[in-house]
Amino acid sequence: MKGLRKITPYVPGEQPNYPAMIKLNTNENPYPPAPKVADMLKHFDVEQLKRYSSIDNLALKKALGAKHQLSPEHFLIGNGSDEVLAFCFLAFFNSSDPLLFPDITYGFYKVWADLFQIPFKELPLNDQFEIVIDDYKQLNGGIIIANPNAPTGLFKPLSEIEYLLKENPKVIVIIDEAYIDFAACSAVTLLDSYPNLIIIRTFSKSSSLAGLRVGYAIGNPDYIKVAESIKSSFNPYSVDMLAEKLAVAAVEDTAYYKEITQKICKTRDWFSKNITTFGFSTLVSKTNFVLLTHPNLNMNELYHYLETKNVFVRYFPKIERLKNYLRVSIGTQVEMEKVSKLLHDYVINDHE
């Protein structure tokens, strides 16, 4: 048919719903949202829903500004970080020179580039699955990298992010920090020195609000205004009233989220070490997931075996270098002990 657009869509992890399942395939937080979120939901005045939601999301911007010690003008709010990424792609990547990003990273980058007809170039990770910053010293119309990267879980120190910014002063550099709370220092500290830096954050991971669909960008106010104009041209009311109020409550309950993040990191490190005793290995993750492999096992077979036990993880059969890896989100300590035992029994009983 004339005029139809052909595009390969992003394929998210499946959303199974079985009793007593252990769902470790989409990097959701295993712990519930903060008590302040539950309290806000309990006392929300449903009468307010007869009105449109905020256009400027000022309440959430103020809360985020207090958290990051920035002005509200530094923030763009969207219906999940995927939507925020879409606004940023449309706002900042309009050059005839290619957008640069890793060949193994969050799959939506390529989808957005295809959808918006942005020329792009995928740069290969090295043999250790690391982003090679020097590879980005070439002609480009912008750069986006996830830090920590997904699905590898590897983290680049701020010194390398700063080097990337210094070497590319005339284009926007987006650092996607969906998993930063499980890692180390955020690139937020570089904003004052590098106006070309845009940071993407989400409430879906460390804030236990994947079902809420709220994300945001942080950047120079002049550039944020450009992205805001894209949002206003697309869907000014993209973040609903209830979502904004619950997100504000989450931002204000920092002590709770610090506690559960520490739990997840502790469980992640325990799990990574424990499974080495029966032959598995993982990349050094600074996220709420690990990428694991085993020299004597077929990961596709293991993936399907775990499904029979109502344990759901992520397998990437279309990515050649990941065919012998599984990505496993970190659940509670009890859940990961059960998964560890399943992996142990699979190795010992079936593949000695």
N, C-alpha and C positions, 0 to 999 in steps of 0.2 A: 504494500500500500504506500502511496506517495506520502512523504513527509514524516514517516515514523522513525523514531530514534531507536537505535539498537545499543544496548548497554548491558554489561554483565554486572548484576547487582551484588552488593555485599551479602555474604551468607553468615548470619549470626549463629551462635551456639543454640542448639535446640533447647526448648523449654519443657522438659518432661514433668509430669505431675503424678507421681506414684507415692503411695504410703510408705513411710520408712525408707525413702530413698536418700542417698547422699549425693547432692548435686554440686559438682566441682568443675563445671564446664564453662561457666561464663564470668568467672572472677567476681562473683557477688560476695558481699560480706556475710559471714555466717552468724553474726551477732545482730540483735535487733537494733533499730534506731534509738537515739538517745531518749531518756525519760522526758526531756523538755519537748521533744517532737510528739511523743504520745500524749502529753498533757495539752499541747496546742491543738491536736486533732480532737481530743475529747471535748474541749471547750469552744471549738470553732462554731461561730454563729452562721448556720446554714442560710439565714436570711440574706447574707452578703452576696450570695451567688447569683442573685437577680441582677447584679451590676457587672459590667465588664471589669476585668482585672486591670492592674496598673500597666500603663504603657512604659514608664521609665524604670519600674522595679526599684525605686529609690530606697525602700526599706531594706531590701536585700543588699543593695550596693553599699549602703551605710554600714550594715553589719559586716560585710566583707572588708570594707575599708578600715574598720576598727581592728579586725583580725590581722590584716596585712600592713597596717599603718600607711594606708594610701587614701586618696580622696575617692569619693563615689564615681568621679569622672574617669577613673582608671578601669572601670568594669563594664563589660557587656554581658547581659544575662540571656540565656536561651533555653529552649526546651530540650535539655540534654546537651552534652558536649558535642555530639554529632551535628546537631543543628548549628551550634556555635562555630564548629569547623566549617560548615557549609557557608555561613555568612563571611567568615574570614577568607576562604578560598575565593569567593566572589569579589570581595573587597580588595584583596592584596595581590592576587596572582593573575594579572592581566597582561603580562609581557609575552612577547613572541619567543623569549628565551625560556628554557625548560625549568619547571619546578623540580627540585631535587629532594628525594627521600630514599630510605633504605629499601632494598629488595625484599627483605623480611621484616615486616613491621605491621602496624595496625592496617587491616585490609581496606578500610574506608578511604584512605588517602587516594588510592588509585581510582576508586569509584567516583569520588568527587571530581578528580581531575578529568576523568572520562566524561562525566555528566556535564561539566561546565566547559568542556573542550579546551582544557588547559594543557599545553604541551608539558610533558614531564619526562624525567629520567630516573630510573631506579638504580641506585648504587649498591653493589654487593657488599654484604657483611664479610669480614675476614674469616679465616678458618676457625677462629674461636667465637664466631657469631657476634663480633664486636663491630660497632659503627666506627669507620675510619674517618676521623674528622678532616684529615688532609685531603681526602677525596672530594670534599665540598669546596675546595679552592679552584673552582672552574666557573665558566660563564653560566649564569643561572638567572631565573626570574623570581626566585624565592626558594626557601628551604623549610621543610618541616621534618622534625624528628621527635619521636616519643622518648622521654627520659624519666624513669626507666623505660626501656624499649619493651614492646610486646610483639610476639610471644616469648622472647628470650628471657626477660626479667633483668637484663644487664643495665647497669647505671653508669652514666658518664659524669665524672666530677665537674664541678662548676668551672674549674680552670679550663677545661676543654670546651665547655659551652661558651665561655667568654672568648676564647680563641676563635671559635666559629663565628661569633658576632663581629669580632674585630676584622676578620677576613672578608666579611660580606656586609659592609656598611650601607650599601645602596639598595638593598632588598630587605623585605620583611623576613625575619627568621621566626618561625613558630616552634616553640618547645611545648609539646603535649605532655603535661604532668598529671595524667590520670592516676598514676600510682605513686606520686611523690611522697605521700605521707608514710609509706612503708620503706622509704629510702633515706635520703639524707637531706641536705640543704636544697631549697627551691631556688630557681633562677630569679625569683622575685627580687632578690638582693641586687640584681644586675640592671633593673629597670631604669634607674636614674642615669646610668652611664651609657645605656644603649637604647636609644629611642626606637630602633628597628626591631626590638624584641616584643613578641606577643606570646603569652603563656595561656595554655588551655587547661582548665581544671573541671572536675566533675564531682557531684554528690553521690555517684553510683557505687563507688568503691569503698573508701575509708569511712564515709558517712552513712553507709547501710541504707541508701535511698535509691537503689537502682530503679525501683518501680515508680519513683516520683518524676523522673525525667527533668532534672535541672542541671545545667552546666554553665560555665562562664569563661570569659576571656579577660585577661589582665594585660594592660598595655598603656602606651603613651596616649593621653586623652585625645590628641589630635587624630591619631589613627583609629582609636576606638570610635570616634564620631563617624568615621567612614564606614566602619562595620555596622554601626547603629543605623546608618542610612539604608544599608542593605536590609537589615531586619525590618525597618519601617516600610520598606517597599515590598516586603514579602508577607510578614505576619506580625503586626505591632503587638498583638495580645498573645504572643506565643507561650508565655509562662502564665499559667492560671493562678488565680488568687490564693487558692488553698496551697498549691505547690510553693509559692513564694513565702507564705507564712511558715510553713513547715521547714523550709530551707533556712529561714532566719533563725528558727529555734535550734536547728542543727548547728549553725555557726556559733551560737551562743553557748553550746554545751561542750566546750572544748575538753574539759577534764574527762568526761565519759569516753569521748572518741580517742583520746590519748591512751586511755587504759585498754580499750579493745584492740587498738592498733598494735600495742606492745604485745598483747596476747597472741595476735595473729603472727607477728614476726617471730616470737618465741616458738610457736608451733611449727612455723615454716622451717626454722633452723633445725628443730628436733627431727622433723620428718625427713628433711634432706640428708641428715647424718644417719638416721636410723636405717633407711633403705639401702645405704651403701653396704651394710653388713650382709646383704644377700644379692649383691652384684649390680645394683642400680647406681647411676650417677646423675647429677643435676648440674645445670649451670648455676652460677652464684647469683641467686635471685635477690633483688631489692624491691620486690612487689608482693602481692598476696597470692602468688602462684609460683609453681616451679615447672621447668621444662626438663623432663626426665627421660632417660634411655637405659637400655641394658644390652650388652654386647651379644647375648645369646637368645634374645627374644624378638619375636615379630610384634611390633607395636600395634599393628592393625588387629591381630588376633587377641592381644591383651585388652585392647580397647573394647572389643565385642564381649570378651569374657567378663569384664567389669560391668558392662551393661546387664548381663544376666544376673548379676548380684545387686542390681539397682544402684550401681555407682556410676555416675556420669562424668566423664572427663572430656577433653577436647583432643581430636586428632586432625591433622592437616594433610590429607593424602595428596592434595594437589600441589603442595610445596615440596619439591624434590628433596631438599636438604633436611626437611623435617619428617620424612616418612618413617624414620626410626626413633621418633620422639612422641611423647604425650605431654600435653600441658595440663597440669593438675592444680586447680584452685585450692587454696588452703581453707579448710573448714575448721570446726572446733577441734580441740585436742582429742576429744573422744572420737569424733569422726575420723580424724587422721590416724589414730591408733587402729581403728577398724580397717581402714584402707591399707595401712602398712601390713597388717596381718594377712589381708587378702593377697597382696603382692608377694609376701613371703611364702604363703601356701602355694601360690601359682608357680613360683620358681622351684620350690622343693618337691612338691607332689607331681607336677606335670612336666617339669623340664630339668630334672637333675642331670 
